[in-house]
Amino acid sequence: MTLEPIEKQPGSGLFVMKCGGSTLAALPDSFFEDLRELQEGGVQPVIVHGGGPAISGNLEKLGIESSFVNGLRVTTEEVLDVVEMTLAGSINKAIVRRIQAAGGQALGLSGVDGNLIMARPVANSDELGMVGEVTEVKAEIVTGILAMGYIPVIAPIGVDGGGQRYNINADTAAGAVASFVESPTMIVVTDVPGIMRVLDGEKVVLPSVTVAQIEELIADGEIYGGMIPKVRAAMDCIQGSVSEVVIVDGKEPRVLSRVLQGEELGTRIIR
């Protein structure tokens, strides 16, 4: 049976949402009810999730040391086993359960399933180990799951043609999924109100920022640490059909609906 890619309906359409595992765990039930209402209204959400703190916690319990380079986890085969167990296992299924408890329909998988996320080693793999960059996303798997009426919930583990797994930064994976499924919008759900900078001694949220301005903010040290891969992934995916990435606080009431309706929330990253 061949499933046709879904046509984007005016006023509905497709969007990719990226969320960290710890952020998702802290979100209120109303967030998942909003997601269900969007699904019932014909909107097609695709979720790509992370889970850094849970991975760190499991590594610590198992006595496995872990370190970071520029916000990315150094990944040995031993670390990768724990990354896969945590992301594709407990976190992925916890998200699926929460969506279904709110009355939505979800199907969880990782980038390994069906070779969904194809990857190769990052350029500095000598430093980072088994960390991958995405070479392809099998968009027909995502559209097929949507056609069956389910929200795809994707854990960011990649794989190459030889079956080697790779740890993929969740922001990077979400950006690649958004590009390959031609989603006009990517929403990054975090526990911060958006990209912030200090103005007149006070931290304020930037409502809109261009790719060039982000480079300046990184150079000035206003964007640092784990926020750097987040905004770099956003910049990478603003190409082709992806015209904006919105970084928002998931605890805002009905945040997804409001962003999709064009309300000014968080920070919109544009070309």
TAWO-V387501 format. One record per residue. RES is the residue in three letters. PSI is psi in degrees with one decimal (none if undefined). Layout:
RES:PSI
RES:PSI
This chain:
MET:130.1
THR:127.5
LEU:125.0
GLU:141.6
PRO:147.1
ILE:134.5
GLU:139.8
LYS:121.5
GLN:142.4
PRO:133.8
GLY:-7.7
SER:-101.9
GLY:-177.4
LEU:142.3
PHE:150.2
VAL:132.4
MET:130.6
LYS:134.5
CYS:139.3
GLY:150.7
GLY:-40.5
SER:-34.8
THR:-46.3
LEU:-40.6
ALA:-30.4
ALA:-5.8
LEU:145.2
PRO:161.1
ASP:-31.8
SER:-27.5
PHE:-44.1
PHE:-28.7
GLU:-38.9
ASP:-42.7
LEU:-44.5
ARG:-43.8
GLU:-38.9
LEU:-44.9
GLN:-43.9
GLU:-27.6
GLY:4.2
GLY:-1.4
VAL:147.1
GLN:93.1
PRO:143.6
VAL:126.6
ILE:131.1
VAL:127.4
HIS:157.4
GLY:-155.6
GLY:36.7
GLY:-53.1
PRO:-37.6
ALA:-38.2
ILE:-47.0
SER:-42.1
GLY:-43.8
ASN:-37.6
LEU:-41.4
GLU:-43.6
LYS:-35.2
LEU:-0.5
GLY:29.2
ILE:124.2
GLU:148.0
SER:142.4
SER:169.1
PHE:147.6
VAL:117.9
ASN:44.3
GLY:-0.9
LEU:138.4
ARG:129.4
VAL:125.4
THR:104.2
THR:172.2
GLU:-37.5
GLU:-43.7
VAL:-39.4
LEU:-36.9
ASP:-42.8
VAL:-38.7
VAL:-47.8
GLU:-44.6
MET:-41.6
THR:-49.5
LEU:-54.4
ALA:-18.0
GLY:-98.9
SER:-45.2
ILE:-46.5
ASN:-46.1
LYS:-31.6
ALA:-39.0
ILE:-45.2
VAL:-44.4
ARG:-41.5
ARG:-39.4
ILE:-44.4
GLN:-33.3
ALA:-28.2
ALA:0.2
GLY:3.0
GLY:177.1
GLN:126.4
ALA:152.7
LEU:121.4
GLY:140.4
LEU:168.1
SER:171.1
GLY:-12.6
VAL:-34.2
ASP:122.3
GLY:19.1
ASN:39.7
LEU:-48.9
ILE:106.3
MET:139.1
ALA:165.9
ARG:166.3
PRO:145.2
VAL:161.8
ALA:-37.9
ASN:44.5
SER:-20.4
ASP:-29.4
GLU:-40.9
LEU:-15.5
GLY:-135.9
MET:53.3
VAL:134.2
GLY:159.7
GLU:148.7
VAL:131.6
THR:-26.7
GLU:146.3
VAL:128.1
LYS:88.8
ALA:-29.4
GLU:-25.8
ILE:-44.6
VAL:-48.2
THR:-30.9
GLY:-42.6
ILE:-42.1
LEU:-39.9
ALA:-28.0
MET:-4.1
GLY:17.9
TYR:151.1
ILE:119.5
PRO:131.4
VAL:109.4
ILE:125.9
ALA:132.8
PRO:64.6
ILE:128.5
GLY:172.0
VAL:150.4
ASP:-179.6
GLY:-22.7
GLY:1.5
GLY:6.4
GLN:130.0
ARG:155.4
TYR:141.7
ASN:122.2
ILE:129.7
ASN:132.1
ALA:-35.8
ASP:-41.2
THR:-45.3
ALA:-43.1
ALA:-41.4
GLY:-41.4
ALA:-42.1
VAL:-45.2
ALA:-42.1
SER:-47.3
PHE:-30.6
VAL:2.1
GLU:48.9
SER:128.8
PRO:-24.9
THR:138.4
MET:129.5
ILE:121.6
VAL:109.9
VAL:120.8
THR:-170.1
ASP:18.4
VAL:157.0
PRO:-9.5
GLY:-164.3
ILE:127.8
MET:151.4
ARG:160.9
VAL:121.6
LEU:125.6
ASP:41.8
GLY:6.2
GLU:139.6
LYS:124.8
VAL:153.1
VAL:133.1
LEU:115.8
PRO:-30.8
SER:141.2
VAL:142.8
THR:166.3
VAL:-41.9
ALA:-40.2
GLN:-34.7
ILE:-42.8
GLU:-40.2
GLU:-42.1
LEU:-36.0
ILE:-45.7
ALA:-36.4
ASP:-8.1
GLY:8.4
GLU:-31.5
ILE:125.7
TYR:170.8
GLY:-135.5
GLY:-15.6
MET:-23.0
ILE:-52.1
PRO:-32.1
LYS:-52.2
VAL:-31.2
ARG:-41.4
ALA:-38.7
ALA:-44.6
MET:-39.8
ASP:-34.5
CYS:-6.1
ILE:81.2
GLN:161.9
GLY:-124.1
SER:-13.6
VAL:109.7
SER:-16.2
GLU:150.1
VAL:130.8
VAL:124.1
ILE:120.3
VAL:163.3
ASP:119.8
GLY:-15.3
LYS:-7.1
GLU:133.9
PRO:135.2
ARG:42.9
VAL:-41.1
LEU:-48.1
SER:-43.1
ARG:-41.1
VAL:-44.7
LEU:-24.5
GLN:-0.2
GLY:7.9
GLU:144.3
GLU:101.9
LEU:141.8
GLY:-146.9
THR:125.4
ARG:126.1
ILE:123.2
ILE:169.3
ARG:none
